[in-house]
Amino acid sequence: MRKIGIYYAFWTHDWAADFFPLVPKVKKLGYDILEVHSGILADWTESKRLDLAKATKDEGIQLSYGLGCSSENDVSSPDESIRQNGLRYMTSLIHAIGRMGGGVIQGSTYCAWPKQLALGESKQQYVDQSFKSMKQLAKVAEDCNVIVNMEILNRFEQFIFNTVAEALPFVSAIDSPNLGLLLDTFHMNIEEDSMSQAIILAGKYMKGLHCGETNRKPVGLGRIPWKEIREALDTIHFNGQIIQEPFVMSGGQVGQDISVWRNVIENPDLDKLAADSAVFMRRVLVD
């Protein structure tokens, strides 16, 4: 059965946060998975990471690990010293997640976020460097019981690939069971002609779904064609995680980085919004 989750930063203004109180919260609100920021976990002690893994296991939920790689850890960088630094960073994260019991790390695992090409700069050099890196990291993931998902991002946030059609030759050439594509309804709404066709094209390489409405409200409060998406997921027999990433509050580093310049929902009751959305997600995407 498909499992649903929610990203921790729905409740925070800053990326660095205490994940522990969110473990029982998301369970109570109807979710199977809490997605946390793996970059924050990188700064934790091994003991604290294992405590978090135990807390989620005791609560009966899973952890998922989101990531937005910084420019200093860019595995797609033409600067070989930066690429090697990124490889060390990603390898360390994969090993840490493996020791926490394994799972999924996903987001800009294959590139820096956010990043744009300089005027006149070649995109291919970044694609080639990223390919070398991900081929190596896929083997690390295979040894650690970890899935590494590459999120297809919109043109305003990245350039390596913005559509499934662009990403498919990349992931299929590596063809590792531990390397996949993460599709996201927010990004697909900008870049894909058809969300359902994008999902079907991704096929077996689609190992995760991030979701939210077009303006990043919680699932069920907008105009994303959820019935169409469900039919496409069923067509490819998708059984991966479905994690929603709503962002409705301005302010803090989260609001700054996600470009939330207004309160998308005034005076939101965040817990009620999350609970109602969990019910919608199960009814429309799972049951």
TISE-275160 format. One record per residue: z, y, x of N, C-alpha, C in turn. Coordinates in steps of 0.05 Angstrom, whole numbers, plus 5000, padded with zeros to 4 digits. Layout:
# residues N
ZYXZYXZYX...
***
This chain:
# residues 287
500049765017500050005000500050255017498450455009498450705024501250845022501950965044504551115045503951415046505751565034505451855034507651985050507052215062508952365078508552665076510252805090510153095090510953195117509753415125510253535151512853705150514453675170517153805171516954115169514854235179514754525181514354665154514054505133514054625106516654775102518854685115521454805111522354995133520655035153521655185177519855425183520955615197519355835207518655805237519955625250519455575278518955285284517355225304516654945310519154785319520754915336523154785345525154775322525754535313527554505290529154255292531254245276532954005275531653815254530553595263529153405245531153235230533553195240535353005228536053055198536653305190537253355162534853295143532453305154530053265138529552965132530852795147530452505142531352415115533852465107534652395080533352565058532652815066531452995047528752885037526952815056524352735048524452465033526352295040526652045025527452104996529352284993530252354966528052484950526352634963524252774949521852594942521852344951519852164943517752084964518352134989516352085011517151835027515151715039515551475056515651555086514551795092514151875120514952165124516252215146516752485156515052525181513252725180511752785204513153005219513652965245514953155262513053245285513953445299512353555321513053395347511153245357511653075380512153245405511053485406511453665428514353755431515753775408518653835408520153595418519353355410520753115419520453075449518353185461517953165490520153295505521453495493523653645506526353515500526453315483528953185477529652975498532152895499532952675516531952415503531752205519531051945508533051855487535551905492537651825473537351955446536652215447536352365421533952265406531752195420529452095407530051825394531451655408532151395396534051425373535851625374537551675351535951755326533851915330532151995308530651745296529651585314528351335305530251165289532751135298534650975283535351105256535551365255536251505230534051455209531551465217529451425198529351125189529750945208529850665201532050605181534450725187536750675169536150795141534651005140534051135114531751005100530250835114528050695102525450845100525151035119522651185121521451155148518951245151517551225177517351505189516851515215516151755229513251765235512051995234509352045244509652285262507752305281508052505302505652685304505952935296503853135298503753265325501453375332501253505358499053715358499753945370497854155377498054205406496254085422496454105451496054395461497654485479497354745491495154755511494354985519492155015539492954895566495554885571496554775597496254465597496054345573495854055571493253975558491154125564488554075551486953855565486853625552485453395564482453425563481453645550478653705550477853925570479754015585479254245603477254175625475254355630473454315653474954335680477354455680478954475703480454205706479654055727480653775729483753765733484953975745487853975748489253995721488054155703489154185677488753925661486453805663485953555649487853345658488353325684490253125694493153185684493853435683496453505672496653425643494453465628494453375600494653075597493352925615493452635614496352545619497752665638500452595644502252655619501752885607503352965584502952775561500352715554499752535532500752255537500452165562501451895569504451875565505852085574508752085570509552085541508152235524508652235495508151955483505951835490505251575479507351365486508251375511510351195520512951235505513651495501516051565487515951455458513751495445513451405417513451095416512250975436512450685438515350585440516950725455519750645458521350695433520350885416521650945390520750745369519050555376518150355357515250365350513850545363510950565358510350745334507850775327507050945305504551105311504251325297501751485298502351755310500851835330500852105340498152225334498152465322495552565312495552875311493152975313492653265313490653325335491153545350489353615372490153455397490053195394490653015417488553015438486153105431483853095449482953365459484453575454483653845460485954035458485554285466487554485462487354605434489554705424489554835398491355075398490255305388487555355380485855435404483255405402481555485425478755545415477555755426474755815420473155815447470655765445468855785468468456075476468456125502467756395511464656435507463856675505461056745500459356625523457356465515455556345535456656095548459056015541460155775554459155525541458755315557457755055547459954895533459354795510461254615496461254335508458954245519458653975527460653895549461254085567463154025589465953945578466754075556469254005543469153735530466853685516466553425503466653195524465353235546465253025567468052975579469453195584472153165595474053025575473853105550475452985529474852695526472352615528471552335525472852165547472652265572473952125594476952085589478152295580481052285575481852095553480452105530481151945507480551645512478551595528477951315535480351195551481451355569483751275584486251255567486751455550489151455533489051235512486751155503486550945483487750685495487250635520488450395533491450415535492450655541495350695541496550635514495150745493496150705465496150405458494050265466493949975460496349825471497249905495499549775508502249855495502250065480504850175470505150155439503250015426503449995397503350265383501550435393501350715383498450755375498050885352495350985344495051275351492951345365492351625371490051715353490651905336488652015318487752285327485152325327483952585334483252735308484452965304484053115279481453285281479853255261477353415260478053685249477853895266478854165259476554355252477254565238475154755230474354935253472155065250470855225271472655455282474555545265476255765274478555675291478955415294481155305309480255145333477855025332476854865354473854845352472554725373469654715374468554445382470254265393469254015403467753855382469153815359467753725335469053835310467453915292468354035267467753875242466153665246465353485224465553195232465653025213465652735219463152655234460852765225458352695238458352755268459752975276459953035304461852845319464052775305466152615318465452315320463852215302463351935300462151815326460151935338459151815363461251795385463051995386465152005405467051775402468151745378470151535373468951255373466551225364465250965363464550865391463951055409463250975436465650865451468050965445470450865457471250605442471050615416471450375399474050225405476250365405478850235409480250215382481649995377483149975352485450165350486150295373488450475373487550765376484950825372483951095372482451145346483251345331481951395305481451685299480351735276479852005266481952075244482952315246484652435225482952635210482452585185481052775168483152945153482453185147484253375134482853535113483853535089482453665066482153965071484054085084483854375090481454435107481154275128478854315147476254225134476353995120473853895107472754095087474554235073473754425053472054645066472554705091471054915105468454805117468554565128466354465144464454255132465454095114463853865104462353945078459853855076458353895051459653735028460653495035461853325015464253185027466653225016469053095026468852785024467852695001467652404997465652285016463452405021461452295039462552295068464152505075465352515101467252275105468852225085470651995087469151735089467151695073465551455074464151425101463151645112461851635138463851555160466251655158468351595178469051295178469051175154469450895151471950785165471550575181473750445194475050615215473750825224474950995245476851205233476851225207478851405194481451265192483451355208486051215209488251395198487551635187489651805176488352025159489952135140489052355123491252565122490652805131492353035126491253165101493053265084492053385059493653625051492353795036493554045026491354185010492054384995490054524980488554724998486554854986484855025002486355265015488455355002490055575013492755475024492855215029495155075042497655065024497155084998499355024979499754714978501954624968502454334965500254204948499753954953497753794939498453804909496353864893496653874864496654154853496654354870496854634861494354794866492054654869489554794876487154654865484954674879482354584869480954374886482454254905481254034920480653804901478253674904477453454886478853194892481253164883482852934891481752674880480652674856479452434844477152334862475552514871473252444888474252334915476352454925477452364950478652084947480052034925481151774920479051554919476851614905474651424903473551354930473251554947472151514974474151344991476751404989478751245003478650954994478350914969478150634958475650504969473450644971470950534980471150425008472550565026472850475054475350305058476750245036479150085037481250205056481550475054483350615071486250545065487750475086490550395082492350545102491450775111493050925131494951115117496151285134498151475124496751715110497951815089497052055076499352255079498952455096501052655102500152925093501753055076501053325068502353525087500853745091501653955109501654225095503354275076503354535062504754745079503654985078504855215091504755445071507055535061507055745040508755985048510155975071511956195079510856335103510756605101510056765125512456795143511956885167514156935185514556715206515856795228516456605250513956515264514356345284512056245300510256065283511355925264509655755247507655935231508756135218507056315202504956455220505756525244503956655263501656465271502356225279500356035289498455925268499555905243497955795221496556015206497056265214495856505201496656535172499156505166500256555140501356835139499757025129500457305130501757415105502157235086503557315061504957065051506957105034508156875021506256775000505156535006503056424988504256364961506856294960508356254935510856424938511256614920513556784921516156634913518256684929520856554923520556254917519456104935518855824929521455654929521655474910523655264911522355034926522655024952521154844969521654554962524154484957524754204950523354114925523454284904522154214879519054194883517954384898515054374903514354114917515954034937515453784951515753544933517753534917518253304899515953284879515253504866513053494846510453404859509953494884507553424898507453134905509853024912509952734918509152564894510052644871509352504846506352514842505152754846502252784843500752614863501652614888500252464909500252164902502552064893502651774887500851704864500851884843499251824820496251834826495452034841492552084845491451934869493051894890491951784915492851504922494951414908496151154916496150954894497451004872497850814850495250724837
***
